[in-house]
Amino acid sequence: MSAPKKWITALLGIVLLTAVLTACGSSSSDSTSASTSGSESTEAAGGGEGETQEASDEEGSEGGGEDVSGDTVTLLSLTPSCATCANLTNSAEKVMEEAGISVTTATSEFGGAAEQIGQFNQALSTNPNAIVIWPTDTTSIIPVLERAKQTNPDTKIIITTYRPETDEEDLYAAYVGANDQSLGAEQAKALVEGLENDGKPVEGGVLEIEGAPGAFTTIERKKGFDDELAKIAPKLKIVGNQTANWDATEATTTTSALISKNTGDDIVGIFAHSDVMLNGSILAATRAGMTPGKDFIAVGIDCDIEGYNNIKSGKQYATGLWDPFLIGKTTGETAVKVLEGQDVPLETEVPTPEIKKENVTECDAALAK
């Protein structure tokens, strides 16, 4: 082969090799770019999936707190022989059980502090998620609350109805109840109003029939009534007061004795800490020849069926609504919120409207009518 041909052949070879190498380089670069883009796309998708999950978690946490289904609660309440107590207990149980909580209930008698303390200690030994308690009184429960704080710090304590007489607010997570002192004060006002509406002077003797000694409700209702009466009607004097332990029959006996003891006084009013007891007092006064609504004004608290009927018939002037269904429901709801980890107020006050003949139907719900 001549020199020119060899040169041309070599040149063609170089051109062909360069073209092949360029094509390979381009293919490799494109492949790397696609791979990189695919990886970036996968990472982006992965990042998006993480953000979605996080947002989902945040939405779940805003939906009401932790799942309480399967949590355990011990409910310590007062005797079911007391209809009001049973209604409150059943209402609280229902709310908690509907949330999936397993509720164990034990009851004790009024004044049965030793029995209830034993129940409380037994409950602590099972380490429940919460203990909901209607204390038998306002003081005996304090030592076991202090013990629970030390031995079972994760067990939430919710108090209903009787607020413990302590300034240590960290002994319980929440308290639910009515303002019994206000209820008592409202009945003092109603007694005065009743006398004025009858055109009678606001003066004379008043009998007060009290609830169980030492009970928070008794103490608060008495204080509210006594203080308010002294303030607004200084000529109305409490000439006789005695406990009847929330019992109508005992109230009849007690009132009869007080009427006999104060025959020299013009008894113009009877206040009982519950309508059940007031019904017994009205019976005693009637047997003594006194006509309710004419010779004396009768006022009570709770809007029990006895009070409801007496107001409608004109034997009783007024009562204050203490709704066990509402208190029980609110107690149960508060317990659920506490277990869910929601913020709840330390104290929740349930409304207690004043009831007279014109609005007596406001008691219908509380009486399950």
C-alpha positions as CSV (number, residue, x, y, z in Angstrom):
1,M,0.0,0.0,0.0
2,S,1.3,3.4,-0.9
3,A,2.0,6.0,1.8
4,P,-1.0,8.3,1.0
5,K,-3.4,5.3,1.2
6,K,-2.0,4.2,4.5
7,W,-2.4,7.7,5.8
8,I,-6.1,7.9,4.7
9,T,-6.8,4.5,6.2
10,A,-5.3,5.5,9.6
11,L,-7.2,8.8,9.5
12,L,-10.5,6.9,8.9
13,G,-9.7,4.6,11.8
14,I,-9.1,7.4,14.2
15,V,-12.4,9.1,13.2
16,L,-14.3,5.8,13.5
17,L,-12.8,5.2,17.0
18,T,-13.6,8.7,18.2
19,A,-17.2,8.4,17.1
20,V,-17.6,5.1,19.0
21,L,-16.0,6.5,22.1
22,T,-18.2,9.6,22.0
23,A,-21.4,7.5,21.6
24,C,-20.4,5.3,24.6
25,G,-19.6,8.3,26.7
26,S,-22.9,9.9,26.0
27,S,-24.9,6.7,26.7
28,S,-23.1,6.3,30.1
29,S,-23.7,9.9,31.0
30,D,-27.4,9.7,30.1
31,S,-27.7,6.5,32.1
32,T,-26.0,8.1,35.2
33,S,-28.3,11.1,34.9
34,A,-31.4,8.9,34.7
35,S,-30.2,6.9,37.7
36,T,-29.5,10.1,39.7
37,S,-32.9,11.5,38.7
38,G,-34.6,8.2,39.7
39,S,-32.8,8.3,43.1
40,E,-33.7,11.9,43.7
41,S,-37.3,11.1,42.8
42,T,-37.3,8.1,45.2
43,E,-35.9,10.3,48.0
44,A,-38.5,13.0,47.3
45,A,-41.2,10.4,47.5
46,G,-39.8,9.0,50.7
47,G,-39.6,12.5,52.2
48,G,-43.2,13.2,51.2
49,E,-44.3,9.9,52.8
50,G,-42.6,10.9,56.0
51,E,-44.3,14.3,56.1
52,T,-47.7,12.7,55.5
53,Q,-47.2,10.3,58.4
54,E,-46.1,13.1,60.7
55,A,-49.1,15.2,59.7
56,S,-51.3,12.2,60.3
57,D,-49.8,11.7,63.8
58,E,-50.4,15.4,64.6
59,E,-54.0,15.1,63.4
60,G,-54.5,12.1,65.6
61,S,-53.1,13.9,68.7
62,E,-55.5,16.7,68.1
63,G,-58.5,14.3,68.1
64,G,-59.0,14.1,71.9
65,G,-55.9,12.6,73.4
66,E,-54.7,9.1,74.2
67,D,-56.9,6.1,73.6
68,V,-58.4,5.1,77.0
69,S,-60.0,1.9,75.7
70,G,-58.9,-0.9,78.1
71,D,-57.9,1.5,80.9
72,T,-59.1,0.5,84.4
73,V,-60.9,2.7,86.9
74,T,-62.1,1.9,90.4
75,L,-65.3,3.9,91.3
76,L,-65.8,4.3,95.0
77,S,-69.3,5.7,95.8
78,L,-72.0,5.8,98.5
79,T,-74.7,3.4,99.3
80,P,-77.1,2.4,96.4
81,S,-79.9,2.4,99.0
82,C,-79.8,6.2,98.5
83,A,-81.5,6.8,95.1
84,T,-79.5,10.0,94.5
85,C,-76.2,8.2,95.2
86,A,-77.2,5.3,92.8
87,N,-78.2,7.7,90.0
88,L,-74.9,9.6,90.3
89,T,-72.9,6.4,90.4
90,N,-74.7,4.8,87.4
91,S,-74.3,8.0,85.3
92,A,-70.5,8.1,85.9
93,E,-70.2,4.4,85.2
94,K,-72.0,4.7,81.9
95,V,-69.9,7.5,80.5
96,M,-66.6,5.7,81.4
97,E,-67.7,2.4,80.1
98,E,-68.9,3.9,76.8
99,A,-65.3,5.2,76.4
100,G,-64.1,1.6,76.7
101,I,-62.9,1.8,80.3
102,S,-63.2,-1.2,82.6
103,V,-65.0,0.1,85.8
104,T,-65.0,-1.7,89.1
105,T,-67.4,-0.2,91.6
106,A,-67.6,-0.5,95.4
107,T,-69.9,1.4,97.8
108,S,-70.0,2.3,101.4
109,E,-72.5,3.7,103.8
110,F,-72.8,7.3,104.9
111,G,-70.2,7.8,107.6
112,G,-68.5,4.5,106.7
113,A,-65.0,6.1,106.4
114,A,-63.1,3.0,107.6
115,E,-64.9,0.8,105.0
116,Q,-64.1,3.2,102.2
117,I,-60.5,3.7,103.2
118,G,-60.1,-0.1,103.0
119,Q,-61.7,-0.1,99.6
120,F,-59.3,2.7,98.5
121,N,-56.3,0.8,99.7
122,Q,-57.5,-2.3,97.9
123,A,-57.9,-0.3,94.7
124,L,-54.4,1.0,95.0
125,S,-53.0,-2.5,95.2
126,T,-54.4,-3.2,91.7
127,N,-52.7,0.0,90.4
128,P,-55.7,1.2,88.3
129,N,-55.3,4.0,85.8
130,A,-57.7,6.1,88.0
131,I,-59.8,6.1,91.1
132,V,-63.0,8.1,91.1
133,I,-64.3,8.6,94.6
134,W,-67.3,10.2,96.4
135,P,-65.8,10.4,99.8
136,T,-67.8,9.6,102.9
137,D,-66.6,12.8,104.5
138,T,-64.2,15.6,103.8
139,T,-61.3,14.7,106.1
140,S,-60.8,10.9,106.5
141,I,-59.8,10.6,102.8
142,I,-56.9,12.9,103.0
143,P,-54.3,10.5,104.5
144,V,-55.0,7.9,101.8
145,L,-54.8,10.5,99.1
146,E,-51.3,11.4,100.5
147,R,-50.4,7.7,100.4
148,A,-51.6,7.3,96.8
149,K,-49.4,10.3,95.8
150,Q,-46.3,8.4,97.1
151,T,-47.1,4.8,96.2
152,N,-49.2,5.2,93.0
153,P,-48.2,8.5,91.4
154,D,-49.5,7.5,88.0
155,T,-53.0,6.6,89.3
156,K,-55.2,9.7,88.7
157,I,-57.6,10.6,91.4
158,I,-60.9,12.3,90.6
159,I,-63.1,13.5,93.5
160,T,-66.8,14.0,93.2
161,T,-69.4,15.7,95.4
162,Y,-67.5,16.1,98.7
163,R,-64.4,18.2,98.3
164,P,-61.5,17.2,100.7
165,E,-60.7,19.8,103.3
166,T,-57.1,20.4,102.2
167,D,-55.1,23.0,100.5
168,E,-52.9,20.4,98.8
169,E,-54.3,20.6,95.3
170,D,-51.8,18.1,93.9
171,L,-53.5,15.3,95.9
172,Y,-56.1,14.9,93.1
173,A,-56.4,15.6,89.4
174,A,-59.9,17.0,89.4
175,Y,-63.0,17.7,91.5
176,V,-66.6,17.8,90.3
177,G,-69.5,19.0,92.4
178,A,-72.2,21.5,93.1
179,N,-71.8,24.7,95.1
180,D,-73.7,23.6,98.2
181,Q,-73.0,26.7,100.1
182,S,-74.7,28.7,97.4
183,L,-77.7,26.3,97.5
184,G,-78.1,26.9,101.2
185,A,-77.9,30.7,100.7
186,E,-80.6,30.6,98.0
187,Q,-83.0,28.8,100.3
188,A,-82.6,31.6,102.9
189,K,-83.6,34.1,100.2
190,A,-86.5,31.9,99.1
191,L,-87.8,31.7,102.7
192,V,-87.8,35.4,103.0
193,E,-89.4,35.8,99.6
194,G,-92.1,33.3,100.5
195,L,-93.0,35.2,103.7
196,E,-93.1,38.5,101.8
197,N,-95.3,37.1,99.0
198,D,-97.8,35.9,101.7
199,G,-97.8,39.4,103.2
200,K,-96.3,38.2,106.4
201,P,-93.6,40.0,108.5
202,V,-90.1,38.6,108.0
203,E,-89.7,37.6,111.6
204,G,-90.2,34.6,113.8
205,G,-88.7,31.1,114.4
206,V,-87.2,28.8,111.8
207,L,-86.4,25.1,112.2
208,E,-83.4,23.6,110.3
209,I,-83.3,19.9,109.6
210,E,-79.7,18.9,108.8
211,G,-78.1,16.1,106.8
212,A,-75.5,13.6,108.0
213,P,-73.1,15.1,110.6
214,G,-69.7,16.0,109.2
215,A,-70.7,15.5,105.6
216,F,-69.5,18.1,103.2
217,T,-73.0,18.7,101.9
218,T,-74.3,19.2,105.4
219,I,-71.6,21.6,106.4
220,E,-71.8,23.7,103.2
221,R,-75.6,23.9,103.0
222,K,-75.9,24.9,106.7
223,K,-73.2,27.6,106.4
224,G,-74.8,29.0,103.3
225,F,-78.3,29.2,104.8
226,D,-77.3,30.3,108.3
227,D,-75.0,33.1,107.1
228,E,-77.4,34.4,104.4
229,L,-80.4,34.4,106.8
230,A,-78.5,36.3,109.4
231,K,-77.5,38.8,106.8
232,I,-80.8,39.5,105.0
233,A,-83.4,38.7,107.8
234,P,-82.0,39.3,111.3
235,K,-85.4,39.0,112.8
236,L,-85.8,35.4,111.6
237,K,-84.1,33.2,114.2
238,I,-83.2,29.5,113.9
239,V,-84.8,28.3,117.1
240,G,-84.1,24.6,116.5
241,N,-81.8,22.5,114.4
242,Q,-81.0,18.8,114.4
243,T,-79.7,16.1,112.1
244,A,-82.1,13.6,110.4
245,N,-79.3,11.9,108.4
246,W,-81.1,12.4,105.0
247,D,-84.0,10.2,106.2
248,A,-87.6,11.2,105.9
249,T,-88.8,9.1,108.8
250,E,-86.1,10.4,111.1
251,A,-87.0,14.0,109.9
252,T,-90.6,13.5,111.0
253,T,-89.5,12.4,114.5
254,T,-86.9,15.2,114.7
255,T,-89.3,17.9,113.5
256,S,-92.0,16.8,115.8
257,A,-89.7,17.0,118.8
258,L,-88.5,20.5,117.7
259,I,-92.0,21.8,117.3
260,S,-92.9,20.5,120.8
261,K,-89.8,22.1,122.3
262,N,-90.5,25.5,120.7
263,T,-94.2,25.8,121.3
264,G,-93.7,29.3,122.6
265,D,-92.1,30.5,119.4
266,D,-94.0,31.4,116.3
267,I,-92.5,29.0,113.8
268,V,-92.8,30.6,110.3
269,G,-90.3,28.6,108.3
270,I,-88.7,25.1,108.0
271,F,-85.5,24.5,106.0
272,A,-84.3,21.0,105.4
273,H,-81.0,20.1,103.7
274,S,-82.9,17.8,101.4
275,D,-86.4,17.5,100.0
276,V,-86.7,14.0,101.3
277,M,-86.2,15.2,104.9
278,L,-88.4,18.2,104.3
279,N,-91.2,15.9,103.3
280,G,-90.9,14.2,106.7
281,S,-90.9,17.7,108.4
282,I,-94.0,18.8,106.5
283,L,-95.8,15.6,107.7
284,A,-94.7,16.3,111.3
285,A,-95.9,20.0,111.1
286,T,-99.2,18.9,109.6
287,R,-99.8,16.4,112.4
288,A,-99.1,19.3,114.8
289,G,-101.9,21.3,113.2
290,M,-99.8,23.6,111.0
291,T,-100.6,24.1,107.4
292,P,-97.7,24.3,104.9
293,G,-97.8,27.3,102.7
294,K,-100.1,29.1,105.1
295,D,-98.7,28.8,108.6
296,F,-95.1,28.3,107.6
297,I,-92.9,28.4,104.5
298,A,-91.0,25.2,103.6
299,V,-87.8,25.2,101.6
300,G,-85.5,22.4,100.7
301,I,-82.7,21.3,98.3
302,D,-82.2,18.6,95.7
303,C,-85.5,18.6,93.8
304,D,-86.2,15.0,94.7
305,I,-89.6,13.7,93.7
306,E,-90.9,14.6,97.1
307,G,-89.9,18.2,96.6
308,Y,-91.2,18.2,93.1
309,N,-94.6,17.0,94.1
310,N,-94.8,19.3,97.2
311,I,-93.9,22.4,95.1
312,K,-96.6,21.6,92.6
313,S,-99.2,21.1,95.4
314,G,-98.2,24.3,97.1
315,K,-96.9,22.7,100.3
316,Q,-93.2,23.7,99.5
317,Y,-92.2,27.1,98.3
318,A,-88.8,26.3,96.7
319,T,-85.9,24.0,96.3
320,G,-82.5,24.0,94.7
321,L,-81.8,21.6,91.9
322,W,-78.9,19.2,92.8
323,D,-78.9,16.9,89.7
324,P,-77.2,13.5,90.4
325,F,-77.4,12.5,86.7
326,L,-75.6,15.7,85.6
327,I,-73.0,15.5,88.4
328,G,-72.4,11.8,87.6
329,K,-72.1,12.4,83.9
330,T,-69.8,15.3,84.4
331,T,-67.6,13.3,86.8
332,G,-67.4,10.5,84.2
333,E,-66.5,12.8,81.4
334,T,-63.9,14.5,83.5
335,A,-62.3,11.1,84.3
336,V,-62.2,10.2,80.7
337,K,-60.5,13.5,79.8
338,V,-57.9,13.2,82.6
339,L,-57.0,9.7,81.3
340,E,-56.8,11.0,77.7
341,G,-54.2,13.5,78.9
342,Q,-56.4,16.5,78.2
343,D,-56.2,19.6,80.4
344,V,-59.1,19.9,82.7
345,P,-59.8,22.5,85.4
346,L,-59.0,21.5,89.0
347,E,-62.6,22.2,90.0
348,T,-65.7,21.9,87.9
349,E,-68.9,23.4,89.3
350,V,-72.2,21.9,88.1
351,P,-75.1,24.5,87.8
352,T,-77.8,24.4,90.5
353,P,-80.8,26.5,89.5
354,E,-83.4,27.7,92.0
355,I,-86.7,25.9,91.5
356,K,-90.2,27.2,92.3
357,K,-93.7,26.4,91.1
358,E,-93.3,28.4,87.8
359,N,-90.1,26.5,86.7
360,V,-90.5,23.1,88.5
361,T,-90.3,21.3,85.2
362,E,-86.6,22.1,85.1
363,C,-86.3,19.1,87.5
364,D,-87.8,16.7,84.9
365,A,-84.4,15.5,83.6
366,A,-83.0,15.1,87.1
367,L,-86.0,12.9,88.0
368,A,-85.8,11.0,84.7
369,K,-89.3,12.1,83.7
